[in-house]
Amino acid sequence: MENFDDFFTETFETATLANNLVTLRGLRETATGPSSPESILQAIEESREHLTEHLPWIRDTDIFDIKKRIRSWILNEKFRQGGCWLIYKNPDGEISTDSTTPVAGAIMMDVNIRNHSATLSYWLRKGYTGQGIMTEAVKLISAFSFATLKLNRLEILVSVDNPKSAAVAKRCGFTEEGINRDFELINGKFVDHRRFSLLARDVYSCLPE
Ligand SMILES: CC(C)(COP(=O)(O)OP(=O)(O)OC[C@H]1O[C@@H](n2cnc3c(N)ncnc32)[C@H](O)[C@@H]1OP(=O)(O)O)[C@@H](O)C(=O)NCCC(=O)NCCS
């Protein structure tokens, strides 16, 4: 595929994804207001209780760590290794263009460009769960990944103790492939993960000719 790398970076940097329920915008180092590093930290602090069980890095994060992580996601975009979107719930079903809309969560993508594949991870802020927000965000990212980034495979790895996250993968049409043993060290314990995948052909073979 000619100039795939340049196409990938350019597309990633400029993409805003939206449907009726949610808008996803790429993380920016210079963001102010509700998308600033300070506001992201506030969203995490409000949600620490339900996030730390599955995302161990949340436990000790602070503003320096958040800024470092944002920088690292921006570099990932530049080197075609991935990216991170902030998720906003659309006010009154309108696409969020309003810079006062609070961040509802985030969705991260680690890309293996050689294999045209990527792994997704995500979290939602307290008060934004139970509304289908992550399901819609993953569906948007999946469509963008296959149709625009021309990826072939998406993967979601879910701790065996995380049925809510497994339910997101299943609602989005991912297939369960098996168990990755001792996959992640979470809060001092090695935890098995369920591996889910969605392929471009899973999606396109369902579409009418
Ligand atoms: C994983 C996580 C994002 C899932 O959040 P969630 O709110 O369950 O997922 P969704 O936003 O897709 O919402 C689905 C829920 O909304 C309900 N819902 C309401 N309207 C809906 C709609 N239009 N579409 C789909 N679901 C809808 C569903 O029934 C479901 O509720 P239920 O679990 O009580 O059945 C959240 O639990 C989280 O942040 N966990 C901590 C971090 C984490 O584990 N990350 C994953 C690491 S892989």
The ligand as a Gaussian input file, in Angstrom:
#p B3LYP/6-31G(d) Opt

LIG

0 1
 C      -15.535000      -1.030000      30.961000
 C      -16.471000       0.176000      31.067000
 C      -16.016000       1.281000      30.139000
 C      -17.885000      -0.310000      30.650000
 O      -18.831000       0.698000      30.933000
 P      -20.382000       0.444000      30.651000
 O      -21.124000       1.631000      31.106000
 O      -20.791000      -0.887000      31.193000
 O      -20.442000       0.327000      29.050000
 P      -21.358000       1.154000      28.041000
 O      -21.060000       2.595000      28.081000
 O      -21.244000       0.481000      26.729000
 O      -22.828000       0.967000      28.625000
 C      -23.442000      -0.309000      28.661000
 C      -24.495000      -0.289000      29.727000
 O      -25.468000       0.718000      29.405000
 C      -26.716000       0.119000      29.100000
 N      -27.234000       0.864000      27.936000
 C      -28.130000       1.870000      28.015000
 N      -28.351000       2.385000      26.786000
 C      -27.582000       1.688000      25.928000
 C      -27.363000       1.763000      24.523000
 N      -27.999000       2.666000      23.765000
 N      -26.467000       0.924000      23.946000
 C      -25.825000       0.001000      24.690000
 N      -25.988000      -0.105000      26.035000
 C      -26.865000       0.720000      26.646000
 C      -26.421000      -1.354000      28.835000
 O      -27.541000      -2.168000      29.144000
 C      -25.288000      -1.582000      29.814000
 O      -25.761000      -1.640000      31.128000
 P      -25.652000      -3.013000      32.003000
 O      -24.198000      -3.328000      32.148000
 O      -26.311000      -2.656000      33.282000
 O      -26.378000      -4.024000      31.162000
 C      -16.545000       0.729000      32.528000
 O      -17.044000      -0.274000      33.366000
 C      -15.189000       1.189000      33.060000
 O      -14.765000       2.315000      32.831000
 N      -14.504000       0.292000      33.823000
 C      -13.205000       0.598000      34.415000
 C      -12.087000       0.616000      33.388000
 C      -12.027000      -0.676000      32.610000
 O      -12.342000      -1.749000      33.118000
 N      -11.599000      -0.583000      31.349000
 C      -11.525000      -1.715000      30.442000
 C      -10.166000      -2.260000      30.387000
 S      -10.114000      -3.418000      29.011000

